[in-house]
Amino acid sequence: MADIGVLSAHLLSGFQKELFTRLAEVGHGEMRPRHGAVMAYIAPAGTRASELSERSGQHKQVVGTLIDELERLGYVSRQPDPADRRAKLVVPTELGRDQMLQAAKIIAEIEDGFARRVGTEKFSAFKEVFAEIARTYG
Amino acid sequence: MADIGVLSAHLLSGFQKELFTRLAEVGHGEMRPRHGAVMAYIAPAGTRASELSERSGQHKQVVGTLIDELERLGYVSRQPDPADRRAKLVVPTELGRDQMLQAAKIIAEIEDGFARRVGTEKFSAFKEVFAEIARTYG
């Protein structure tokens, strides 16, 4: 049987193709899988770039470039953090919030499809083990 | 709970960091995670580039560039396919075969660690569901 690395790479690549094809169909055709490192981890009220880097496991510089791209595309804006004037928050715009909502809907549908395929109980046990294993990487 | 995409991305990134750090410790410091799209799918007797592209889900052109890099690093060579003189096979060199052996050992150790953590039975059920779900993406 394929190892965990091959399985993760294969699932991630198929999942991203499906998600970003369907996002394009609902008006988010400029989103690319790499933007997920920001959009998947951003809170509606904004998140610091350093936290996006930590949560996504991507280098700070990579995350900075992605935020630049997303700012140009109109998905996020950099705003001063009310809690710390020296810090900045990356905040989703209205377009960004719509993308997050659409992505959440599509992802829920994809996971429902998997759950129907393998059985709801088996799928939820699968996700629990997945989360536990992923957690070992911090 | 995090979705399948976030979990896959997180597990893959941690797994790759561990694998490639440990490969560097056994003399394969020039290997990069991107090279996995070739080295994880290559047979000891060689594999066609088109099949590496299909199996890894990476674009043909990307795989071509990776093969060029791996050829320069001494891990693979392009050789005529004995079954079809017009076709070429990507064949691991002795260095490439050592990398494949070391990677297989390290991956087995990583998976053993996961199995001990969550329990052998739960881990093997997890991998079965993982493979079934990954298969839906072809």
Interface residues (C-beta under 8 A of the other chain):
Chain A: M1 A2 D3 I4 G5 V6 L7 S8 A9 H10 L11 L12 S13 G14 F15 Q16 K17 E18 L19 G36 A37 A40 S56 G57 I107 I110 E111 G113 F114 R117 V118 K122 F123 A125 F126 K127 E128 V129 F130 A131 E132 I133 A134 T136 Y137 G138
Chain B: M1 A2 D3 I4 G5 V6 L7 S8 A9 H10 L11 L12 S13 G14 F15 Q16 K17 E18 L19 G36 A37 A40 S56 G57 I107 I110 E111 G113 F114 R117 V118 K122 F123 A125 F126 K127 E128 V129 F130 A131 E132 I133 A134 T136 Y137 G138
